[in-house]
Amino acid sequence: MSHTPYHSAKTFDFKGLRIRELTPPDTTFASIAEILIPPGQGHRRARSTKSDKLYTCLSGEVIFELDDNEYSLVKGDVLTIPRTQWFAYKNMSTDSEALLFLIHVPPFDLNAEEFDA
């Protein structure tokens, strides 16, 4: 068993997004993060060659683009993105932050992420 206290989890900035790494230390099958998205900010088009992604919206509204489809996530909504699927997302609000919970299966690996130019 392994445990990550929320208040001591590492937080870092990733191109305007504030990410809190919540994965317990001995967890090898998945990684878990919380993503705070400021108003008007988002994640540019990308994909993972290694991990499936499961996003849950905790607050606000986030618009995801996958191929030619658009998905609006609000509190409680879940979206799965299979590995190799291109995606992007944005907090469309001009005055409210949005909060996402993200699980990568298997764990996140920055070297397996590809970003559109």
N, C-alpha and C positions, 0 to 999 in steps of 0.2 A: 504494500500500500504506500501511496505517496500523496503529498498534500501541498497545495500552493495557497497560502493566505492572500486574499485579494489585496490588502493594503501593502503587502511587500512585493507584489509582482512587478517585474521590470516593465517600464513604460518607455517607448521610444517614438521618434517622429519618422514617418516614412512618406516623404513627398507631400506634406501637409496633413496626413492622417496621423492620429495619435493611437498607437497600438500598445495594448497591454498584454504581454505574454503570460498566459495562465497555465500552461502545460506543467503538470507536476513533474518533478525531476526524473523519476524512473519510468515515465510513460514512453513506450517505444512504438505503439501502434497508431497514434494520432497526435496532433498538436491542437491547442486551443488558444484562441486569442479574442480579445475584445477590441473593436475598432471604433474610435470616435471620429466622426466626419463633420468638420466645421461647415457652416452654411456655404453653399456654392462649390464646395470641394468634392473630389472624387478620386477614383482609381482609374488610371489610363488603361487602354486595351491591353490585355495580357492573357496568358494561359500557363498552366502547369503541365509539364510533361510527366510528372510523377504522381501528383495528389488529386483526389477528388475533393471538392470544397462543399461544405454545407454552411450556408449563411442563415442566421435567424435575426430578424429585425427586433431590437429591444425598445427602440423609441425613434420617433421621427418618420420620415418617408425617404426611401432610397430607390432610385430608378436604375435598374440593371439593363444592359443591352447585351444580348447573346445572338449572334448572327443578325438576322433581320427581325428578331423579336424583342419586345420591351416588356419588362416586368416591374411593377410597382410594389415594393415591400413596405408594409406598415407593421406596427407592433404585433408580434406573434407569428408573422408570416415566415415561411421557410423556403429557401431556394437551394437546390442542389446543382452544382456545376461539375460535370465529369471532367477528368483530366483530358487535356488536349482541346477543350472547348474554349474558344476566345470569348472574353467578357470584358465589360467595363461597367462602372457604376458611378453615380453622383447623387449627392444630397442637393435636391433642387430648391430647398428652402433658402430664403435670403436672410433669415433671422434666427433659425433654430438648428442646433446640432442634431445629428442622427447618430444612433448607436447600433452597431452590429455585433453579433457573436459569431465567430468563425471556427469551424473544425476542419482540419486537413487530415485526410486518411490516404496513405500513410503520412507521417509528419511533414510539415513544411520544410522545403529545401530551396533556398534562394537560387542555387545553381540550376534548379529544374524549372525556374520561372522564365518565361519569354515575354518580352515587352515589345509592342508595336512601336515603330519609330515615330 
